[in-house]
Amino acid sequence: MEHGSYCCSRPDCDFVIHVKCATSEASKFWYNVTEFENPNEFTELDEFENLIIPVLQEIKVGDNVVAAEIIHSSHDQHSLTFNDDINFNKICNGCLMPIFSSFYYCSCCDFFLHKPCVKSLRKTLLWFSQNPFMLLTDGIFKCWLCEYDCSGFSYEEEYSDGLVVCLQCATTPHSFTYQTKESHYLFYDVENRSDCSACGRRRYNESSNICKDGDFVLNSGCVTLPKTSRHSCDEHPLKLVYGDSNDYPLHHWCDICEKERDSKLWFYHCNAFQMCFQEYPFIKFGSKYKYKNHSHLLTFV
């Protein structure tokens, strides 16, 4: 790096930011000046305490020992059992993504958790805030980053006024590699207002994830789109397609809204346009919601 910069003090983290980027007007919301006279004043969150999950039974899978039955705080009325099979008809109650990898399930309820979601920290630090975030495991909310209405796991900021982010956004770093037909190294740009390469929209009140050359941009809502998902109109899993090379005009229609689609934008195959895929893709049926003017919980159906 040619110019002065700030870098993370952790030896296992390579996060670096230019001085001019850290001190720009747009960055004042994200970064502030913090000085420690005593380095011991800064203490990291205890991951061990965060990860304590009662294990009732263990099994051996290949060369690894796996927790076969556990108790998780998000569903402590019943134990959860490990399953190494793929079940794309089920949705994870943590991240709201289809089950395409190892998971835990409740034999008494319609409750499923991906193995990584089971290990979600009770308390964590996220790159865009100076305050810790606490894990919430129920309710319906609007994610502050992707702006989707969601159920499932979320993180709520301590010492703030209701800043809540979904598990998907909470686990998306400041900079990362996004794989389409090519690899794109993206970073979060607070000043970028370019059209999204996936949906074509420009959100004036939302920042974007952009590559260095500026020719590939994703807003936060499209970064978390599932690579494979389900829809009630099709019995098969639908895959996310990054644009269409087919120039035949009759091919460029959405089978759900029956409107013409832009072949340059992303869609779910077979021809389910990404914007029409589902109005609330990150809320699971049966989720409970507390409405302030009603005395009873509402159920999402």
Secondary structure, DSSP 8 states (H G I E B T S, - for coil): --S-EEE-SSTT---EEEHHHHTSGGGTTT------SSGGG-----HHHHT---EEEEEEETTEEEEEEE--GGGTTS-EEEE-S-EEEEE-TTT--EE-S-EEE-SSSS-EEEHHHHT--SEEE-TT-SSEEEEE-SS-EE-TTT--EE-S-EEEETTSSS-EEEHHHHTS-SEEEEESSSEEEEEEETT-----TTT----TTS-EEEETTSS-EEEHHHHT--SEEEETTEEEEEEEES------GGG-B-TTT--B--TTS-EEETTEEGGGS-SSTB--TT-EEE-TT-SSEEE--
